[in-house]
Each structure stands twice: as structure tokens, then as C-alpha cells.
Amino acid sequence: MSTLTALHDLLQSTRTDATPVCRDGDTVTGFATFRTRVLSLVDTLRAQPSTRYALCVDDAYDFACALFALFAAGKVPVIPANATPGYLADLSNAFDAVLTDASLHALVSEAPVVNSMQTATIDPAAPLTLYTSGSSGTPKPIHKTLAQFNAEVQTLETQWGAAVSDATVLASVPHHHIYGLLFRVMWPLAAGRAFDRSVCIGPMQLQDRIVQCDGNAVLVSTPAQLSRWPALAGFATLAPVPRVIFSSGGPLALDTAREYATAFGAAPVEIYGSTETGGIAWRQQSESEAWQPVAGIEVRRDEDGALNVRSPHLDHAGWHRTDDAITFDDDGRFRLRGRLDRVIKLEGKRVSLPELEARLALHPYVAQAAVVPLAGATRERIGALVALTDAGSAALRSEGRVALAKILRRHLTAWFDVVVLPRHWRFRSALPFDVRGKLPAAAVAAAFDARSEGVEVLAEARTGDDVHYDLRVPPELAHFAGHFPGLPILPGVVQVDWAIRLAADHVADARAIASVDRLKFMAPVPPGAMLSLKLSHDAARRRVQFTYRLGERECASGVIVYQERA
């Protein structure tokens, strides 16, 4: 366990100049260099008229320098969840200026040289604002103080400091939300550990980083990322493994946890919490599927099942009610039972969407499920987006999409009245989690609309190197106009475009087209057609074969040949 420096005392710390701060390949930046860079920015920022700065810096080291320079300059950092123009436009009243990688470098180049003995004070109650999506999808500000982060850093070090030791912190998550900010930036800085400047996007990159760290590393990741890695090259041969693998942003599937436990001897350490509350509890599914509070956190359950938290990470000493429902085990650990605020009424009957999802997930065909209310012509309906297990994918191929939906509806009738069951179904190989491991409601709802290129994806299943799709061709598709008058048929170029775009969802290099070979069109595709599409990937030859069928009849086929990665 390291000796912590309070975050507000960081720039006055007496730690040695060589204490590691950031690793960039084989180069390690020490504390003296970090402090000098921060202090060089402080006077420049103090002279600026703006008070609130949207911190949109992607480089982890530059972000850390800018963050502590803003604190020391008496400014207010505002950390948006992302820096897309539309998102920042929605938050335009929340900040006075924006700091990007480019504008920060410009400030650094103009900053004065500072004395190596110079220090700066930071108010322990310095404010910081983060943004979350909120339950409605509207950006929601969460106002916190540096003291709250300091308390959470202390909690993390108490709970896991000994296990982490002097390891370098590697990450596959950004630092623009509380999990990445705490685990990737603030905790390492307070503890005198190095954090990696780059992001690991897969096992091969992780292996390279571990070697550069002399085998001494921990990993900060999310369930969405960890669930994909076992199928990627380099996972099975990863060695040495990280001392600890942290996961947050949602529950890790039990099957995935078991894969890591089998491969590496222990499941990832999962952190449960929120931007408002900070970390609440943790679990390691190789030991238990239930959650236990982290050090210093108290939990209780309201009569309606709501989890209440009392924590030094909050801005008050009282109890904080969450919208998560829980039940306690006999040993004092708890299990999550869904969100209390996702209850709707259909046909006069109340239905809990989290309960629908949980019951669906009990079926052996279902790996994960997300349900969402959909507006209908006369009344609201429920749509179910289902990620299938291998058995579910096999059932989809053998029984068909409609039959599979009926099987799952019958499964749900054990708990729900038929009028509240999902009427619309979409099947996928995975749910659309974002880079932070979150499952946006908008992304779930989008699965029930046509894609931007016009096709509706009703079902998707993977079998080895093959991907099977059930597609619907919307009758109102613009491509039918004039092709041909009185006898509309889907243009062949559109079919090829759809095949390329869908292939690129699974094979990123498929976007770099070298040629489309052996192209054949055997039958016309009318408006409203229900097509099946099979994509077969041959990685060694860099090609994806596609075949469209309309019923039993093959209507188009070809081979997408993509370029070798430069």
C-alpha cells in the first residue's frame, strides 16, 4: 500500500522528483516534470477571464496537467461525457471556455518558465462538475468537490492499495467520467503510481503495455470491453496477467467472469456505484455473485426495496436514496434487482422493465436483454432487444425469428400478464453498449428503426466465422423511386452497400474495399421484402462472401475483397 498525498496538497508534495506519474511507452514522466508543467499553466489560466472550463482533452497526461492547473488557478473544471459538437452545444450554458488538446498545447507554449521550487495551493473544496446522461438521456450535471474525490481515493487505497502495490495503471476506458477519472488519473496521482498515457483496445495492446511495465500492471476496464476480449487474438496467451482487473459501468456477465477466472485464476473486481454516489460496493464473481460494500460505506434497504447509501464520498453525512432495488443475503451482501424508476403502465397494468429484462435473461437462449417502451399508432408497446447465447443463435437459425419470439413470450407468461409482454423483438449477437460500458436507452430504441442506410435489421446471429441476418426492406425506401416505374425493385448497388456496411460492423477492415468479385443478381427484391443475408469471413484471404435469399431463393451474392491493413 502506498502513502497517499491528499489531492489538494499534490502540488506542494515533498515526494521525490522521480516519483512516477505517467508512462508513455518506455518513457516514464516523473513528478518534478508533471508539477513544473502544471505550475507553468497556473499563471496563464489565472490571467484568463473565463471561470468555467469544459475540459475536452483526450490525452490522459495532458488532461491531468490541465485539471490540476485549473484547480490551482481557482477555475472550475467541467468534464463533459464527450466532446461532440452537438453535445457541447447542449451544455453551452455550463461553461465559459473549452480546453482541447490543441488549445492546451498552445497555452503550454505560451506559459512562462517556473522556478523548480515553486508550489501552488489548491482549495480542498475546489469544485468540479461532471455530466452524465441521466435517466431521460438529457445531460445531467453532477457537482462535486475535490474533497469528495479525496475521500474516494482514500477508500480505494484502503480497499485495494495492497493488491495494486506499485503497479502501473493501464486502462481501456476514457477519463471523462467518474470511473476513469478516479481509477486512471486521481488515484494513481495521489498514490504515486504511474498511469499509462495510452488506451488499451484489446489483448494484444495490453500485452505490449504489460511488457513495457516489466509485468507489473493493473487494468481498468468495462464489462462491454471485457466481454469481447476472450474472443480476440492474444487473450489466451496473455502473460503475465494484470495484478488486478477492475471493471465498472454495469454488471459483468457471469459467463464472462468465469472465462477470466479460468484463464487468469480470478474474476475481475467489479465496482458498483454512480457519478452521484461514487463507489458503493464490489464483487468478484469467482468468489460470490453478491455485492459487498467497500470500506467505509454503509447500505440499507427501504421498504420498497430501494438501496440507501451513507458514504464519505457524498456531499452530506446523511443517507442517500438510489433508484436501484436490492435484496440482502444472509451474510449482509446484496443483489441488484433492477431500477425502480423504470415502471410503466400498459393496458392499465404496471410492469417493471428491469424485471422483464431479468426474467428474459433466465432463459437459456438469452445472454442479455434490454426492453424499451415504443410509441404505437394507438398505444404504447414494449420492444425487446435480445443478445443471444450460442443456443439462442442456433434456435434462431433452426426455428426462425418469429418462432423464437414466441418461445420467449411463452417463457415470460410464467411471471407477466400477456398484455404487457413485448410485441416487438430484435435479436443481436451483442447489446449496443457504448465505450463507457453504458447501455443508452436511445441505442436500444434505435434497434427498432431502420439503420441510416435504410435497412431494418430484425435479427443477427453469429456461427463461427459466419454472421446471419434477417432484414426487412422498408416499402418507403427512397431507392425504389424511379427504379422502375410501376415495378419497383431494390437496386443491386444498394444490396452491395448494405452487405459492405453490415460486414464492417464485424470486420473493421471491410470498409477498405479493394474489389467486389463474383457479383451476381438472380432475382428481384420488391418493397417490403424479408431478406436473409449470410456473411462468411475468410480472414486469411481478406474477403467476406455475402449471399442474399428471399425465402428459399437466392437473389444476390458476391465477394467483398478488402485491402490489407497498412
ZIGI-V29304 format. One line per field, one symbol per residue. psi: psi as a letter, one per 30 degrees, with the letter a starting at -180 (. if undefined). A space follows every 10 residues. Layout:
BEGIN
psi: ???
END
This chain:
BEGIN
psi: klkkkkefge fgkgllefkk ekkjbfkkkl eeeeeeeeef feeeeefkfl ekkjjhjeke eeeeeeefee effgljkkjl flgkeeeeef gffflflkjl eeeeeeeeff klklkffklk lkkfgklkkl klflfffkkk kjklleeeee eeeeeeeeeg eeeebglkjl kgllggleee eeefdeeeee fhlkkkflkk fleeeeeeee efghgjllkj aleeeeffef flkfefgkkl lkekjkklfl kkkeeeeeee eeeffklljk kkaleefake llljffekfl kkklkgkkll klegfkkkkk kfflglfakk klgkklkklf gfllkkglkf giklkkhgkk kjeeeeeeee ffkffkelkk lkkkkleflk lkkkjkkkle eeeeeeeefl eeeeeeeeee effffkkffg lkfkkkklfl likafgglik eeeeeffglk lfffkkjekk kkjbgkkkkk kkjkfgkfff jgilkfiklk keeeeeeeee eeefffjeff fikeljlhkk jfkljlkgkj lkkkkjkjee ghljkkkkkj bfkkflllkj kllkk.
END
